[in-house]
Amino acid sequence: MTEIDDKLLKQFFEENRQEIADDGFTHRVMRRLPDRSKRIAQIWSFLTFALAAYLFYVMGGVTLAWETLRETFSTIMEHTSEQADPRIFLIAALVLLVLGYRKICSLA
């Protein structure tokens, strides 16, 4: 009985098939669906960055970085003439900050 019903249903649907104009609706819907793999990658990147920042802080990375910068600045000030323009140091610091920011963003 089910075989006959299946055959009748297939025959009915084949005879009464109608195409409905989609006008790009399917494509628009598919574009707006969230990309799950991208979202998971963003979450994973955030979690690993947060863990790295936490470990950097806990293991004394902030103190080490600050001491290194202080020693570098002190050494530069000792070995430069008194005629040195302090704006040069400001520009160098800004360049280093921009480069560091771009490097961090490229890792994400």
Secondary structure as the mmCIF struct_conf table of DSSP 4:
data_model
#
loop_
_struct_conf.conf_type_id
_struct_conf.id
_struct_conf.beg_label_comp_id
_struct_conf.beg_label_asym_id
_struct_conf.beg_label_seq_id
_struct_conf.end_label_comp_id
_struct_conf.end_label_asym_id
_struct_conf.end_label_seq_id
HELX_RH_AL_P HELX_RH_AL_P1 THR A 2 GLU A 15
TURN_TY1_P TURN_TY1_P1 ASN A 16 ASN A 16
TURN_TY1_P TURN_TY1_P2 ASP A 23 GLY A 24
HELX_RH_AL_P HELX_RH_AL_P2 PHE A 25 ARG A 32
BEND BEND1 LEU A 33 LEU A 33
HELX_RH_AL_P HELX_RH_AL_P3 ARG A 36 VAL A 58
TURN_TY1_P TURN_TY1_P3 MET A 59 GLY A 60
HELX_RH_AL_P HELX_RH_AL_P4 GLY A 61 HIS A 79
BEND BEND2 THR A 80 THR A 80
TURN_TY1_P TURN_TY1_P4 GLU A 82 GLN A 83
HELX_RH_AL_P HELX_RH_AL_P5 PRO A 86 LEU A 107
#
